[in-house]
């Protein structure tokens, strides 16, 4: 998995590529916990995710929860076909904002 950051004044986009599973989820979790508290909008670009497991979904949900206390929001941007299917199957697409 690779994570690329695109930062602007008060938003951050994390472009994630590869597999988001038990082996790679801790890396994303560590990155999420380092996000500046001034960040108002966090975008998770999941366009290049080939596979996402329950561990990956947990970290995506964690991203959402980390943004709430500061009044921020997390938006999933361009999910891959597989990721979109998993979000729909688990009902997470109704909880999270997906563009």
DAUR-V916496 format. One record per residue. N is the residue number from 1. RES is the residue in three letters. SS is DSSP state (~ for helix, > for strand, _ for the rest). PHI is phi in degrees with one decimal (* if undefined). BURIAL is I if it has 24 or more other ideal C-beta (glycine too) atoms within 12 Angstrom, else O. Layout:
N:RES:SS:PHI:BURIAL
N:RES:SS:PHI:BURIAL
//
This chain:
1:UNK:_:*:I
2:UNK:>:-123.5:O
3:UNK:>:-126.5:I
4:UNK:>:-115.4:O
5:UNK:>:-102.6:O
6:UNK:>:-125.3:O
7:UNK:>:-111.6:O
8:UNK:_:-126.1:O
9:UNK:_:-50.4:O
10:UNK:_:-133.3:O
11:UNK:>:-134.6:I
12:UNK:>:-139.7:I
13:UNK:>:-112.2:I
14:UNK:>:-105.2:I
15:UNK:>:-94.9:I
16:UNK:>:-111.1:I
17:UNK:>:-126.7:I
18:UNK:>:102.4:I
19:UNK:>:-105.3:I
20:UNK:>:-113.5:I
21:UNK:_:-139.0:I
22:UNK:_:-56.5:O
23:UNK:_:-76.2:O
24:UNK:_:-108.9:I
25:UNK:~:-56.0:I
26:UNK:~:-60.2:O
27:UNK:~:-65.2:I
28:UNK:~:-67.1:I
29:UNK:~:-59.9:I
30:UNK:~:-62.1:O
31:UNK:~:-63.8:I
32:UNK:~:-63.2:I
33:UNK:_:-72.4:O
34:UNK:_:-97.5:O
35:UNK:_:-65.2:I
36:UNK:_:-59.6:O
37:UNK:_:-65.5:O
38:UNK:_:-80.9:O
39:UNK:_:-68.6:I
40:UNK:_:-93.9:O
41:UNK:>:-131.6:I
42:UNK:>:-110.9:I
43:UNK:>:-104.6:I
44:UNK:>:-105.4:I
45:UNK:>:-86.7:I
46:UNK:>:-109.9:I
47:UNK:>:-61.6:I
48:UNK:>:-105.7:I
49:UNK:>:-83.2:I
50:UNK:>:-86.5:O
51:UNK:>:-153.5:I
52:UNK:>:-133.7:I
53:UNK:_:-102.0:O
54:UNK:~:-62.3:O
55:UNK:~:-65.1:O
56:UNK:~:-66.6:I
57:UNK:~:-62.4:I
58:UNK:~:-60.1:O
59:UNK:~:-70.6:I
60:UNK:~:-63.1:I
61:UNK:~:-65.2:I
62:UNK:~:-60.6:I
63:UNK:~:-57.7:I
64:UNK:~:-60.8:I
65:UNK:~:-67.1:O
66:UNK:~:-67.7:I
67:UNK:~:-81.7:I
68:UNK:~:-62.2:O
69:UNK:_:-60.7:O
70:UNK:_:-93.6:O
71:UNK:_:79.9:O
72:UNK:_:-86.4:I
73:UNK:>:-143.0:I
74:UNK:>:-117.0:I
75:UNK:>:-126.3:I
76:UNK:>:-84.8:I
77:UNK:>:-109.9:I
78:UNK:_:49.4:O
79:UNK:_:-63.6:I
80:UNK:_:-62.4:I
81:UNK:~:-57.6:O
82:UNK:~:-64.9:O
83:UNK:~:-62.9:I
84:UNK:~:-61.5:O
85:UNK:~:-62.8:O
86:UNK:~:-66.5:I
87:UNK:~:-60.6:I
88:UNK:~:-69.6:O
89:UNK:~:-65.6:O
90:UNK:~:-91.7:O
91:UNK:_:81.1:O
92:UNK:~:-70.3:I
93:UNK:~:-67.8:O
94:UNK:~:-89.7:O
95:UNK:_:-94.3:O
96:UNK:_:-100.8:I
97:UNK:>:-87.0:O
98:UNK:>:-122.6:I
99:UNK:_:-105.0:O
//
